[in-house]
Amino acid sequence: MLPLYAARIEDLRPGDFVKVDCAACHHVALLTPEALLRAGLRPAAKVLDLKGRFRCRGCGRKGRAVVSIKWRGQGAGAQPEIAQVNLKSGRARPVDGDGFALPPGGSERP
């Protein structure tokens, strides 16, 4: 396990998740490393640098995300919310349609 400040997307393995918690409305989403890569982020991107790039689908606020890593084997065995990426729009979103969106190409829209 790496410290959060040093972790990059490429350091995450199957079963690890990036946990994104909205500080405004407390909505939580767990994103797989594969979903982040399909959304256009580079493997060398630091996990902590992602916090300003997410917009909450619950309240619509941007820049209020708290990012952490849920390493494989942590937790009480709860079923995580798995993210999918819409390949047409490039947005990362959970299966149930309620979560955080990453703009196409991993950058802000004009």
C-alpha positions as CSV (number, residue, x, y, z in Angstrom):
1,M,0.0,0.0,0.0
2,L,1.3,3.4,-1.0
3,P,0.7,6.6,0.9
4,L,-2.1,8.7,-0.7
5,Y,0.2,11.6,-1.7
6,A,2.4,9.3,-3.8
7,A,-0.3,7.0,-5.4
8,R,-0.8,7.1,-9.1
9,I,-3.5,5.5,-11.2
10,E,-1.0,3.0,-12.5
11,D,-0.3,1.8,-8.9
12,L,-3.9,0.6,-8.4
13,R,-4.6,-3.0,-9.0
14,P,-7.8,-5.0,-9.7
15,G,-10.0,-4.7,-6.7
16,D,-8.7,-1.3,-5.7
17,F,-11.0,1.7,-6.0
18,V,-10.7,5.5,-6.0
19,K,-13.3,6.8,-3.5
20,V,-14.7,10.2,-4.4
21,D,-16.8,11.8,-1.7
22,C,-18.7,15.1,-2.3
23,A,-18.0,17.5,0.6
24,A,-21.2,19.4,-0.2
25,C,-23.8,16.7,-0.3
26,H,-21.9,13.7,1.0
27,H,-22.5,11.5,-2.1
28,V,-19.9,8.8,-2.5
29,A,-18.7,6.9,-5.6
30,L,-16.1,4.2,-6.0
31,L,-14.3,4.3,-9.4
32,T,-12.2,1.6,-10.8
33,P,-8.7,2.4,-12.2
34,E,-9.9,1.1,-15.6
35,A,-12.8,3.5,-15.6
36,L,-10.4,6.4,-15.0
37,L,-8.1,5.3,-17.8
38,R,-11.1,4.9,-20.2
39,A,-12.1,8.4,-19.3
40,G,-8.9,9.7,-20.7
41,L,-6.7,10.1,-17.7
42,R,-3.0,9.0,-17.9
43,P,-1.7,6.1,-15.9
44,A,0.9,8.4,-14.3
45,A,-1.8,10.9,-13.0
46,K,-1.6,11.2,-9.2
47,V,-4.8,10.2,-7.4
48,L,-4.8,13.3,-5.2
49,D,-4.7,15.6,-8.3
50,L,-8.1,14.2,-9.4
51,K,-10.0,16.0,-6.7
52,G,-10.6,19.2,-8.7
53,R,-11.7,17.4,-11.9
54,F,-14.9,15.8,-10.6
55,R,-18.4,17.1,-10.6
56,C,-21.0,15.6,-8.3
57,R,-24.1,14.2,-10.0
58,G,-26.0,14.6,-6.8
59,C,-25.7,18.3,-6.3
60,G,-23.8,19.5,-9.4
61,R,-20.9,21.1,-7.5
62,K,-17.4,21.0,-8.9
63,G,-14.2,21.1,-6.9
64,R,-15.7,19.8,-3.7
65,A,-14.5,16.2,-4.1
66,V,-12.5,14.4,-1.4
67,V,-10.5,11.7,-3.0
68,S,-9.1,8.6,-1.3
69,I,-8.2,5.0,-2.2
70,K,-10.0,1.9,-1.1
71,W,-7.4,-0.7,-1.4
72,R,-8.4,-4.3,-2.1
73,G,-9.2,-6.2,1.1
74,Q,-10.3,-3.1,3.1
75,G,-13.8,-2.7,4.4
76,A,-16.5,-5.0,5.8
77,G,-17.2,-6.8,2.5
78,A,-19.8,-4.4,1.3
79,Q,-20.6,-4.5,-2.4
80,P,-19.0,-1.4,-4.0
81,E,-20.6,0.9,-6.5
82,I,-18.8,0.0,-9.7
83,A,-18.2,2.8,-12.3
84,Q,-18.6,2.5,-16.0
85,V,-17.4,4.8,-18.7
86,N,-19.7,5.9,-21.4
87,L,-17.3,5.5,-24.4
88,K,-19.2,8.0,-26.5
89,S,-19.1,10.9,-24.0
90,G,-16.0,9.8,-22.1
91,R,-17.8,10.3,-18.8
92,A,-17.1,8.0,-15.8
93,R,-20.3,7.1,-14.0
94,P,-21.6,4.4,-11.7
95,V,-23.8,1.6,-13.0
96,D,-26.9,3.0,-11.3
97,G,-26.5,6.4,-13.0
98,D,-25.9,8.4,-9.8
99,G,-22.3,9.5,-9.1
100,F,-19.5,11.7,-10.3
101,A,-18.8,12.7,-13.9
102,L,-15.4,13.3,-15.4
103,P,-15.5,15.5,-18.5
104,P,-14.3,14.0,-21.8
105,G,-10.5,13.9,-22.1
106,G,-10.1,14.4,-18.4
107,S,-10.2,18.2,-18.6
108,E,-12.8,20.9,-18.0
109,R,-15.3,21.9,-20.6
110,P,-15.4,25.5,-21.8
